[in-house]
């Protein structure tokens, strides 16, 4: 077990820290804890709406696949630490820090 601290680009949202278990994806944790993160494709690596920035704990996640990289490149404002939350499955216990980009300009489905 570990923890994820979510920080938000939207200034009116306070950071949230929740528990995460080995095998959970970042998207699973968002859905289980009522944290707003769009995911138009339903979490199957078919879009870029669940794009996040992994600030800490990247080593606890699998390497980015070619498919994920293709969709990250299509995300708004991708950075070196960009990932798709649906593809970030915790492989070992530890703590993560994740920034969720501003969701207000994304047309899509959420939890």
Backbone bond lengths (Angstrom), bond angles and torsions (degrees), N, CA, C in turn:
res aa  C-N    CA-C-N  psi(-1)  N-CA   C-N-CA  omega(-1)  CA-C   N-CA-C  phi
1 X - - - 1.453 - - 1.530 108.93 -
2 X 1.299 114.50 148.53 1.454 121.42 176.82 1.514 109.59 -145.83
3 X 1.314 114.87 -162.28 1.455 120.01 179.18 1.521 109.13 -136.68
4 X 1.312 114.97 149.28 1.461 120.80 170.64 1.517 107.33 -118.81
5 X 1.314 115.28 129.19 1.458 120.26 171.07 1.515 106.66 -102.90
6 X 1.322 115.00 119.32 1.457 121.48 177.02 1.517 108.69 -97.23
7 X 1.311 115.46 128.95 1.458 122.55 171.37 1.526 105.75 -115.25
8 X 1.307 116.36 156.86 1.454 120.94 -172.17 1.519 111.26 -127.85
9 X 1.322 116.04 139.15 1.464 119.83 173.91 1.522 110.67 -69.08
10 X 1.325 117.38 -28.26 1.464 120.71 177.04 1.521 107.73 -68.96
11 X 1.312 115.60 119.25 1.470 121.60 -171.34 1.522 113.88 -65.32
12 X 1.323 118.75 -22.19 1.455 120.91 -177.00 1.530 113.09 -85.30
13 X 1.331 118.12 2.45 1.461 121.61 -179.01 1.527 110.69 -108.52
14 X 1.314 115.45 131.85 1.463 122.38 178.69 1.529 110.03 -85.31
15 X 1.335 118.21 151.53 1.472 120.41 176.07 1.528 110.93 -58.83
16 X 1.329 114.76 149.94 1.462 122.28 179.59 1.522 107.52 -130.22
17 X 1.337 117.06 132.78 1.461 121.61 176.01 1.521 108.30 -117.88
18 X 1.342 115.34 128.32 1.467 121.24 -178.17 1.528 109.38 -136.25
19 X 1.336 115.47 163.65 1.455 120.80 177.81 1.522 110.33 -77.80
20 X 1.335 115.39 149.24 1.457 122.01 175.44 1.524 107.17 -135.46
21 X 1.322 115.69 143.65 1.458 120.95 -179.40 1.525 110.05 -115.56
22 X 1.309 115.46 149.12 1.455 120.69 177.56 1.529 108.97 -51.87
23 X 1.328 116.78 131.95 1.461 122.21 -178.87 1.514 113.79 99.28
24 X 1.333 117.71 -18.49 1.469 121.41 176.69 1.524 109.99 -75.62
25 X 1.333 116.04 146.75 1.458 119.40 169.57 1.526 108.52 -94.89
26 X 1.314 115.52 162.08 1.462 119.48 175.68 1.520 109.64 -60.06
27 X 1.330 117.67 -38.00 1.466 120.87 177.79 1.526 110.95 -63.76
28 X 1.347 118.07 -42.19 1.471 121.18 176.37 1.522 110.61 -56.00
29 X 1.321 115.91 -45.33 1.463 120.79 -177.55 1.531 110.05 -64.06
30 X 1.335 116.91 -40.83 1.469 119.73 176.99 1.522 110.85 -59.97
31 X 1.327 116.17 -47.57 1.465 119.63 -179.09 1.528 111.70 -63.49
32 X 1.333 116.92 -42.45 1.465 120.96 -178.00 1.529 113.13 -68.45
33 X 1.334 116.80 -20.77 1.466 120.39 -175.62 1.518 113.35 -117.81
34 X 1.341 116.47 17.16 1.460 122.35 174.97 1.534 112.45 57.14
35 X 1.338 115.08 42.09 1.459 121.54 177.12 1.519 107.57 -101.56
36 X 1.315 116.95 123.16 1.463 122.40 -174.50 1.528 111.18 -67.81
37 X 1.338 116.12 115.87 1.459 123.11 172.81 1.521 107.30 -149.60
38 X 1.321 116.80 115.06 1.462 120.68 178.94 1.520 110.79 -63.04
39 X 1.333 115.02 151.05 1.470 121.38 176.44 1.528 108.58 -159.03
40 X 1.319 114.31 80.79 1.465 121.09 -173.01 1.521 114.10 -61.85
41 X 1.325 118.46 -33.98 1.467 120.02 -175.74 1.528 112.07 -86.46
42 X 1.318 117.29 -1.43 1.459 120.11 -179.35 1.520 113.97 82.21
43 X 1.321 116.59 15.32 1.462 119.98 175.21 1.516 114.31 86.41
44 X 1.334 117.54 32.06 1.470 120.25 -178.25 1.532 112.72 -115.91
45 X 1.322 118.06 20.79 1.464 123.12 179.41 1.527 110.55 60.10
46 X 1.337 114.76 48.80 1.454 120.62 179.31 1.518 112.92 -120.86
47 X 1.331 118.12 7.92 1.463 122.02 178.38 1.527 107.63 -159.19
48 X 1.306 116.88 -169.43 1.474 119.39 179.45 1.525 112.51 -126.12
49 X 1.341 117.75 15.54 1.461 119.33 -174.39 1.529 114.21 -72.79
50 X 1.330 118.84 -17.09 1.474 120.27 177.64 1.527 111.09 -96.88
51 X 1.313 116.23 24.56 1.460 123.28 179.61 1.526 110.79 -60.92
52 X 1.338 116.33 132.01 1.464 123.01 176.69 1.528 108.86 -137.75
53 X 1.333 115.63 169.46 1.456 122.42 173.84 1.522 108.07 -111.86
54 X 1.330 117.58 120.88 1.459 121.83 178.18 1.527 107.53 -91.62
55 X 1.321 115.38 108.02 1.460 122.13 -176.20 1.527 112.57 -86.22
56 X 1.336 116.70 -29.41 1.466 121.80 -177.63 1.519 107.96 -150.64
57 X 1.330 116.32 138.72 1.458 120.88 174.98 1.518 114.80 98.22
58 X 1.316 117.88 13.01 1.465 121.53 179.91 1.531 111.26 -54.66
59 X 1.333 117.18 -32.48 1.461 121.23 -178.92 1.528 113.00 -69.24
60 X 1.330 118.07 -11.91 1.471 122.25 177.92 1.525 112.03 -87.92
61 X 1.331 116.19 -4.33 1.462 122.91 -174.74 1.528 110.27 -112.31
62 X 1.343 117.18 157.82 1.464 118.97 176.50 1.519 110.94 -67.82
63 X 1.317 115.74 159.40 1.459 119.75 175.02 1.523 109.30 -63.42
64 X 1.316 115.28 153.13 1.453 120.79 179.08 1.537 109.24 -70.60
65 X 1.314 116.13 130.31 1.463 120.85 176.63 1.530 109.29 -78.18
66 X 1.321 115.94 165.02 1.462 120.25 176.77 1.524 110.71 -60.63
67 X 1.325 116.23 -39.88 1.474 120.05 179.70 1.523 111.19 -63.65
68 X 1.337 116.98 -46.01 1.462 119.82 178.41 1.528 110.16 -60.66
69 X 1.323 116.63 -43.59 1.457 120.26 -179.92 1.537 111.41 -59.72
70 X 1.320 116.19 -38.34 1.462 120.91 177.98 1.532 110.91 -60.02
71 X 1.323 116.67 -43.61 1.465 119.83 -179.52 1.528 112.30 -76.49
72 X 1.318 117.69 -34.02 1.468 119.86 176.22 1.522 109.63 -60.98
73 X 1.324 116.33 -38.76 1.472 120.19 178.64 1.527 111.87 -60.98
74 X 1.330 117.52 -23.57 1.467 122.42 179.57 1.531 113.00 -90.06
75 X 1.317 116.92 -8.75 1.467 121.35 -177.42 1.525 110.73 -69.42
76 X 1.330 114.69 159.68 1.460 119.21 174.09 1.516 109.05 -73.25
77 X 1.314 116.97 129.71 1.466 123.69 176.03 1.532 114.23 53.54
78 X 1.330 118.13 53.73 1.467 118.28 177.81 1.528 110.99 -67.15
79 X 1.336 115.08 149.29 1.461 123.00 178.42 1.520 108.79 -130.20
80 X 1.314 116.22 176.57 1.464 120.39 -179.97 1.526 112.00 -60.86
81 X 1.335 118.37 -26.39 1.460 122.20 -177.82 1.527 113.03 -103.86
82 X 1.328 117.00 18.49 1.461 121.71 178.40 1.520 110.84 -72.16
83 X 1.320 115.44 140.28 1.467 122.84 174.97 1.522 108.06 -145.52
84 X 1.326 115.78 165.74 1.459 121.33 170.69 1.520 107.09 -97.84
85 X 1.318 116.58 126.81 1.470 120.91 -175.51 1.519 112.11 -60.24
86 X 1.334 117.59 -29.85 1.463 120.41 -179.55 1.523 112.35 -70.50
87 X 1.321 117.90 -18.50 1.466 122.50 -177.57 1.523 112.87 -102.93
88 X 1.312 117.28 -3.93 1.463 122.02 -177.56 1.522 109.88 -95.26
89 X 1.325 115.94 83.40 1.472 122.66 179.65 1.527 108.52 -95.30
90 X 1.321 116.47 122.85 1.461 121.70 -178.37 1.527 109.41 -62.40
91 X 1.333 116.47 118.51 1.461 121.55 -177.84 1.520 113.18 -92.48
92 X 1.317 116.80 -19.99 1.460 121.23 177.10 1.519 108.40 -152.78
93 X 1.322 115.33 159.82 1.459 119.84 -178.27 1.514 111.30 -65.48
94 X 1.320 115.09 144.10 1.453 121.15 177.68 1.511 110.45 163.11
95 X 1.311 115.41 -177.89 1.459 121.38 -176.37 1.521 110.90 -107.91
96 X 1.318 114.33 141.60 1.459 122.50 178.66 1.520 109.71 -122.61
97 X 1.313 115.71 151.65 1.465 121.70 168.42 1.522 106.43 -125.92
98 X 1.322 115.96 129.02 1.457 122.52 -174.44 1.524 109.26 -132.62
99 X 1.322 115.54 136.82 1.467 120.50 172.40 1.520 107.56 -104.68
100 X 1.325 115.77 128.12 1.459 121.55 175.50 1.519 107.78 -95.92
101 X 1.348 116.55 119.86 1.464 119.63 178.35 1.529 111.40 -60.26
102 X 1.304 115.22 160.31 1.466 121.45 178.28 1.523 109.47 -54.81
103 X 1.312 116.97 119.13 1.460 122.63 -177.57 1.527 112.90 -90.80
104 X 1.328 116.92 -7.42 1.472 119.68 -173.21 1.521 113.26 -67.05
105 X 1.316 119.00 -25.04 1.458 121.06 -179.08 1.508 113.85 -97.18
106 X 1.343 117.77 4.99 1.452 121.90 -177.93 1.513 109.02 -99.22
107 X 1.320 115.24 123.04 1.462 120.11 174.34 1.508 107.00 -87.18
108 X 1.311 116.10 119.24 1.458 116.59 -177.90 1.500 113.08 175.96
109 X 1.328 112.81 -172.79 1.463 121.72 -178.30 1.519 108.80 -95.67
110 X 1.296 114.70 146.18 1.451 120.65 173.10 1.513 107.68 -125.77
111 X 1.301 116.20 -175.82 1.477 121.00 -178.30 1.497 111.41 -62.42
